[in-house]
Amino acid sequence: MLFTFILLVLQLLTIPLVQVYFLIYTPTPPTRAPWKPPLAPPAVPNDPLHLVTAKPFADLGPLLDYNRKHSMASHGRKVVAYYTAWSIYGRKYTPDRIPVERLTHLIYAFANIENGEIALGDRWADVEVGYPGDHDGQPVKGNFNQLTNPNSPLRQRNPNLKVLIAIGGWNWSSEFARVASTDESRRRFARSVGHFVRHYNFDGADIDWEFPVVGGLAGDGPRPEEAQNYVALMQTLHNELAAASAGRREPLLLTTAMSASQRTYRHYQFQALSQWVDFFNVMTYDFKGPWSQQTGHQACLTPAANDPTTSIWTSINEYLAGGVPPNKIVLGVPFYGRGFANVAASSDNPSGLFVPFQGVPKGTWEDGIFDYRHLRNEHLTAQSSFQRFWDEYSKSVSLYDPASRVFISYDDPESIKHKCEHIKRFNLGGAMIWDISSDYETELVDAINANL
């Protein structure tokens, strides 16, 4: 009776009946069907080691030829590379060596956080070191001028390149918890980032907080409130960079580096973050390392037999399930390998895969870490005692030397080809490189461009 009476009264007031209905009754939204991955990873075989076979690097000759011929292919996806400030020291990898013609985005790592604001990470490398063409009295020199000055030789080689500044990283993430904790601290930090980006002519900022909630190098955590604080920080940064984009031909970008570890990404509020972030650089590597119990692939495409919860396929499915648009997911590709020492392979398992180890071997610049260039020059040769093994199930590659008992998990053009196929299979945004200075000539970045 009451419902009928209200309808009659409102009819007299000439309010349309359909409008009245929705004023009084709000229907319950339809139940959303459970999300199903577009394609589940293949089942782990009962005997995964029988799919691991010796395959010499020389067999990749036709693939390398194909990649070289198609290295400048126009594929419409992102090719994002990190370039570190410290590359100019021992590595002697100066900005002019970066193959910018093969990249869409370059992210310079890292800026620090001091007193709640962004700060230069390495003043001499960033803005002081001189390069050919620099002159006395020049306000900004260093890597910044080479990377962000539109008249620099590097930018002339690719005027469409977007250059972003990465903030934080593994060593400098401890301050994120503080700057993300309140409205005032977020605004202060965001204003400083907006000023920094405008002052040094960057095309945006990349937030590399390692890691919200679970903590990182500093050993802090868990802090459950950081899941929401992370979203609030990205929203504040987005709004600040949008305001700072006034007068620019294109808006400033906001990206973030994200974990591929279930322990960490289960705390991410994917849908909320997706509103404020242009794309996610997912660090789909470091699945195995000195902390592991056995050797394994550090960036396996499909779940490993000894760790079915960890793989690129698993992680990306979780991002998609969480509501991240596929085109905002940029899949990380390591241009380095991880080594394991005192690995006792056997006649039944000559690859040394899924075997206990003790310690890590001496690497290229730090223990246990091998630049791909190092592997290509010293271990992927006919004279090397290292043997290359291909894992057909996980589409991963490794090296083993029975003399030194060293096992190395890494990526090469064959494994990268399969990762690019995965990017296309799920219509992801592209590939991310850590880091560009570790490539051998342009072999790995060519593999990305030729196969995307």
C-alpha positions in Angstrom: 0.0 0.0 0.0 2.7 2.5 1.0 4.6 1.8 -2.3 1.5 2.4 -4.4 0.7 5.6 -2.5 4.2 7.0 -3.1 4.0 6.2 -6.8 0.7 8.0 -7.1 2.0 11.1 -5.4 5.1 11.2 -7.5 3.1 10.7 -10.7 1.2 13.8 -9.8 4.5 15.6 -9.4 5.4 14.4 -13.0 8.4 12.4 -12.0 8.9 9.5 -14.4 8.0 6.1 -13.0 11.3 4.5 -14.0 13.1 7.2 -12.0 10.9 6.6 -9.0 11.6 2.8 -9.2 15.3 3.3 -9.0 14.9 5.8 -6.2 13.1 3.3 -4.1 14.7 0.0 -5.2 18.3 -0.6 -5.9 18.8 -4.0 -7.5 21.5 -6.3 -6.2 24.4 -6.5 -8.7 24.6 -9.9 -10.5 27.1 -12.2 -8.9 30.4 -12.2 -10.7 31.5 -15.6 -12.0 34.8 -16.8 -10.5 37.7 -15.6 -12.5 39.4 -18.3 -14.6 42.8 -17.9 -16.2 42.7 -17.6 -20.0 45.1 -20.5 -20.1 46.4 -22.5 -17.2 50.0 -23.6 -17.2 50.7 -27.2 -18.3 50.7 -29.8 -15.6 54.1 -30.6 -13.9 55.3 -33.8 -15.5 55.9 -36.8 -13.2 59.5 -37.0 -14.2 60.5 -33.4 -15.1 64.2 -34.1 -15.5 63.6 -36.3 -18.6 62.7 -33.0 -20.3 66.0 -31.4 -19.5 68.5 -32.1 -22.2 71.9 -30.9 -23.3 71.6 -28.4 -26.1 74.7 -26.5 -27.2 74.5 -22.7 -27.7 75.7 -23.2 -31.2 72.4 -24.7 -32.1 70.8 -21.3 -31.7 72.5 -20.0 -34.8 69.3 -19.7 -36.9 67.4 -18.0 -34.1 70.2 -15.5 -33.6 70.1 -14.7 -37.3 66.4 -14.2 -37.3 66.6 -11.9 -34.2 69.2 -9.8 -35.8 67.2 -9.3 -39.0 64.1 -8.4 -37.0 65.6 -6.4 -34.2 63.9 -3.2 -35.2 60.5 -4.8 -35.7 57.5 -2.6 -35.1 55.3 -4.6 -32.7 53.4 -1.9 -30.7 54.4 -3.2 -27.3 56.6 -1.7 -24.7 60.3 -2.5 -24.4 61.3 -1.0 -21.0 64.9 -1.1 -19.9 66.4 -0.1 -16.5 69.8 1.6 -16.7 71.7 2.1 -13.4 73.8 5.0 -12.3 76.7 2.7 -11.3 76.9 1.3 -14.9 79.4 4.0 -15.7 82.0 2.8 -13.2 83.4 -0.7 -13.4 81.2 -1.7 -16.3 82.1 1.4 -18.2 78.7 1.3 -19.8 78.0 5.0 -20.5 74.7 6.3 -21.8 75.9 6.4 -25.4 76.1 2.6 -25.4 72.4 2.1 -24.6 70.6 0.8 -27.7 67.8 3.3 -27.4 66.6 2.6 -31.0 65.4 -0.7 -29.6 63.6 0.7 -26.6 60.3 2.5 -25.9 61.1 3.4 -22.3 64.3 3.8 -20.3 64.2 3.9 -16.5 67.2 5.4 -14.7 67.9 3.8 -11.3 67.9 5.1 -8.7 66.9 8.3 -6.9 66.9 8.2 -3.1 64.5 9.5 -0.5 65.9 11.9 2.1 63.8 13.9 4.6 60.6 12.8 3.1 61.5 14.0 -0.4 63.2 12.6 -3.6 66.9 13.2 -3.7 69.8 12.5 -6.1 71.1 9.0 -5.7 74.7 9.6 -7.0 75.3 13.3 -7.6 78.5 12.9 -9.6 77.0 10.2 -11.9 73.6 11.9 -12.1 74.5 15.5 -12.8 78.2 16.2 -12.6 80.3 13.8 -14.7 81.3 15.4 -18.0 80.6 13.9 -21.4 81.7 15.0 -24.9 79.9 18.2 -25.8 79.5 19.4 -22.2 80.9 22.8 -21.3 81.7 24.8 -18.2 78.8 26.6 -16.7 76.3 24.0 -18.0 73.6 23.7 -15.3 73.1 20.0 -15.6 75.7 17.5 -16.9 76.1 13.8 -16.1 73.8 11.0 -17.0 70.7 13.1 -16.6 71.7 15.5 -19.4 72.6 12.6 -21.7 69.3 10.9 -21.1 66.7 13.8 -20.8 68.1 16.6 -22.9 66.1 16.5 -26.2 69.2 17.8 -28.0 71.6 15.1 -26.7 73.0 12.6 -29.2 71.2 9.8 -27.3 67.8 11.5 -27.6 68.4 12.4 -31.2 68.8 8.7 -32.0 65.2 8.0 -30.6 63.2 11.2 -30.1 60.2 9.1 -29.0 62.0 7.4 -26.1 60.4 8.0 -22.7 62.9 8.4 -19.8 61.7 7.9 -16.3 63.4 8.2 -12.9 63.2 5.2 -10.6 62.9 5.9 -6.9 64.0 3.5 -4.2 65.1 0.0 -5.1 66.3 -2.7 -2.8 68.8 -0.5 -1.0 66.7 2.6 -0.7 63.2 1.5 0.1 63.2 2.0 3.8 61.8 5.5 3.7 58.7 4.6 1.6 56.8 3.4 4.7 57.2 6.9 6.3 56.4 9.0 3.2 53.3 6.8 2.5 51.9 6.9 6.0 50.0 10.2 6.1 48.2 12.6 3.7 50.8 15.3 4.6 53.8 13.1 4.0 52.4 11.8 0.7 51.7 15.3 -0.5 55.2 16.5 0.4 56.9 13.6 -1.3 54.7 13.9 -4.4 55.4 17.6 -4.7 59.1 16.9 -4.6 58.8 14.3 -7.3 56.8 16.6 -9.5 59.4 19.3 -9.1 62.3 16.9 -9.7 60.8 15.4 -12.8 60.1 18.9 -14.3 63.5 20.3 -13.3 65.4 17.5 -14.9 63.1 17.0 -17.8 62.1 13.3 -17.1 59.0 11.9 -18.7 57.7 10.4 -15.5 58.6 8.5 -12.3 58.9 4.8 -11.4 58.2 3.8 -7.8 60.3 0.8 -6.7 59.2 0.1 -3.2 60.7 -3.2 -2.1 58.3 -4.1 -0.5 55.0 -2.9 1.0 53.7 -4.8 4.0 56.3 -7.6 4.0 59.4 -5.3 4.3 62.7 -5.6 2.6 66.4 -5.0 3.3 65.8 -3.0 6.5 64.0 -6.0 7.9 60.9 -4.0 8.7 57.4 -5.5 8.5 54.9 -6.8 8.4 52.8 -3.7 8.3 49.3 -4.5 7.0 48.4 -0.8 6.7 51.0 -0.3 4.0 48.8 -2.1 1.4 46.3 0.8 1.5 49.1 3.4 2.0 50.7 2.2 -1.2 47.5 2.9 -3.1 47.2 6.3 -1.5 50.8 7.2 -2.3 50.3 6.2 -6.0 47.0 8.2 -6.1 48.8 11.3 -4.7 51.7 10.9 -7.1 49.3 10.4 -10.0 47.5 13.6 -9.2 50.7 15.6 -8.7 52.2 14.4 -12.0 48.9 15.1 -13.8 49.1 18.7 -12.5 52.7 18.9 -13.5 51.9 17.8 -17.0 50.3 21.2 -17.8 51.8 22.6 -21.0 53.4 19.3 -22.0 52.5 17.6 -25.3 52.1 14.2 -23.4 51.2 13.6 -19.8 53.9 12.5 -17.3 54.0 8.8 -16.6 53.7 7.0 -13.3 54.9 3.3 -13.2 55.9 1.0 -10.4 58.1 -2.1 -10.0 56.1 -5.0 -8.6 57.0 -8.3 -7.0 56.3 -11.7 -8.7 56.5 -13.5 -5.3 53.2 -14.7 -3.9 54.4 -13.8 -0.4 54.4 -10.2 -1.5 51.9 -9.7 -4.3 49.0 -11.2 -2.3 49.0 -7.9 -0.3 48.7 -5.7 -3.4 45.4 -4.0 -4.1 45.6 -4.6 -7.8 42.4 -2.9 -9.0 43.0 0.2 -6.9 46.6 0.5 -8.0 45.5 0.1 -11.6 43.5 3.3 -11.5 46.6 5.4 -10.8 49.5 3.6 -12.5 50.2 3.7 -16.3 51.9 0.2 -16.2 53.4 -2.3 -13.8 57.0 -3.5 -14.2 56.6 -7.0 -12.8 59.9 -8.4 -11.5 59.5 -12.0 -12.8 62.9 -13.2 -11.7 64.9 -14.1 -8.6 62.6 -17.0 -8.0 65.7 -19.0 -6.8 68.9 -17.8 -5.2 71.2 -18.3 -2.1 68.2 -18.5 0.1 66.8 -21.6 -1.7 67.2 -25.2 -0.6 68.0 -26.5 -4.1 69.2 -25.2 -7.5 66.4 -24.1 -9.8 65.4 -21.8 -12.5 65.5 -18.2 -11.3 62.9 -17.0 -13.9 61.0 -20.1 -15.0 58.0 -19.6 -17.3 56.0 -22.5 -15.9 56.0 -23.9 -12.3 59.0 -25.9 -11.3 58.6 -29.5 -10.1 60.2 -28.5 -6.7 58.1 -25.3 -6.3 54.7 -25.5 -8.1 53.6 -22.1 -6.7 56.3 -20.0 -8.3 56.6 -19.1 -12.0 56.0 -16.3 -14.5 52.8 -18.0 -15.6 51.5 -18.3 -12.0 52.3 -14.7 -11.1 50.9 -13.1 -14.2 47.6 -15.1 -13.8 47.3 -13.7 -10.3 47.8 -10.2 -11.6 45.1 -10.7 -14.2 42.8 -12.3 -11.6 43.3 -9.3 -9.4 41.9 -7.0 -12.1 45.1 -5.6 -13.6 44.4 -4.8 -17.3 46.7 -7.0 -19.4 48.1 -4.1 -21.3 49.4 -2.6 -18.0 51.5 -5.7 -17.2 55.1 -5.5 -18.4 56.9 -8.8 -17.9 60.4 -8.6 -16.4 63.3 -10.3 -18.2 66.6 -10.7 -16.3 69.8 -10.0 -18.3 71.8 -11.8 -15.6 72.1 -15.3 -14.2 72.2 -16.7 -10.7 75.0 -19.1 -9.7 75.0 -21.9 -7.2 78.2 -23.6 -5.9 79.1 -27.1 -4.8 76.4 -28.7 -6.8 76.8 -32.5 -7.2 75.2 -33.5 -10.5 75.0 -37.2 -11.3 74.7 -39.5 -14.3 70.9 -39.6 -13.8 70.9 -35.8 -13.6 73.8 -34.3 -15.4 72.2 -30.8 -15.5 72.5 -30.2 -11.7 68.9 -29.0 -11.6 66.9 -29.5 -8.4 70.1 -30.5 -6.5 71.2 -29.2 -3.0 74.1 -26.7 -3.1 76.4 -24.8 -0.7 77.1 -21.2 -1.2 77.4 -19.2 -4.4 80.4 -18.8 -6.9 82.2 -15.6 -7.7 80.2 -13.7 -10.1 80.8 -10.8 -12.6 80.6 -7.9 -10.2 79.1 -9.6 -7.1 79.1 -13.1 -5.8 76.5 -15.3 -7.4 75.4 -12.9 -10.1 76.6 -13.2 -13.7 76.0 -10.6 -16.5 74.9 -12.3 -19.7 77.8 -10.6 -21.4 80.1 -12.5 -19.0 78.4 -15.8 -19.7 78.5 -15.3 -23.5 82.2 -14.4 -23.5 83.4 -17.1 -21.1 80.9 -19.9 -20.7 78.9 -20.1 -23.9 81.9 -21.0 -26.0 83.2 -24.2 -27.6 86.3 -24.0 -25.2 84.3 -23.7 -22.0 83.8 -26.7 -19.6 80.3 -25.5 -18.9 77.5 -27.4 -20.6 74.2 -25.8 -21.6 70.9 -27.5 -20.7 67.4 -26.8 -22.0 64.3 -27.5 -19.9 61.5 -28.1 -22.3 58.8 -28.0 -19.6 59.7 -24.7 -18.0 61.2 -23.2 -21.2 64.3 -22.3 -19.2 68.0 -22.6 -19.7 70.9 -23.4 -17.4 74.6 -24.1 -17.4 76.6 -26.7 -15.4 80.3 -27.3 -15.1 81.2 -30.7 -13.6 84.8 -29.5 -12.9 83.9 -26.5 -10.7 80.5 -28.0 -9.7 78.8 -24.6 -10.5 75.2 -24.4 -11.7 74.0 -21.1 -13.3 70.3 -20.3 -14.2 70.0 -17.5 -16.7 68.1 -16.3 -19.8 69.2 -16.4 -23.4 67.6 -15.8 -26.8 65.8 -19.2 -26.7 64.1 -18.7 -23.3 63.3 -15.1 -24.1 61.6 -16.2 -27.3 59.2 -18.2 -25.2 58.6 -15.4 -22.7 57.7 -13.1 -25.6 55.2 -15.7 -26.8 53.7 -15.7 -23.4 53.4 -11.9 -23.6 51.5 -12.2 -26.9 49.5 -15.1 -25.6 48.0 -13.0 -22.8 48.2 -9.7 -24.7 50.4 -8.1 -22.1 51.9 -4.7 -22.4 55.5 -5.7 -23.2 58.8 -6.7 -21.7 61.0 -5.1 -19.0 64.8 -5.5 -18.8 67.0 -5.6 -15.7 69.4 -4.3 -16.6 70.5 -3.1 -20.1 74.2 -2.9 -19.3 74.4 -6.7 -18.9 73.5 -7.6 -22.5 76.1 -9.0 -24.9 76.1 -6.5 -27.7 72.4 -6.3 -28.3 71.7 -10.1 -28.4 69.0 -10.2 -25.7 67.2 -7.0 -26.5 67.2 -8.1 -30.2 65.5 -11.4 -29.0 62.8 -9.3 -27.3 62.1 -7.1 -30.3 62.2 -9.8 -32.9 59.7 -12.0 -31.0 57.2 -9.6 -29.5 
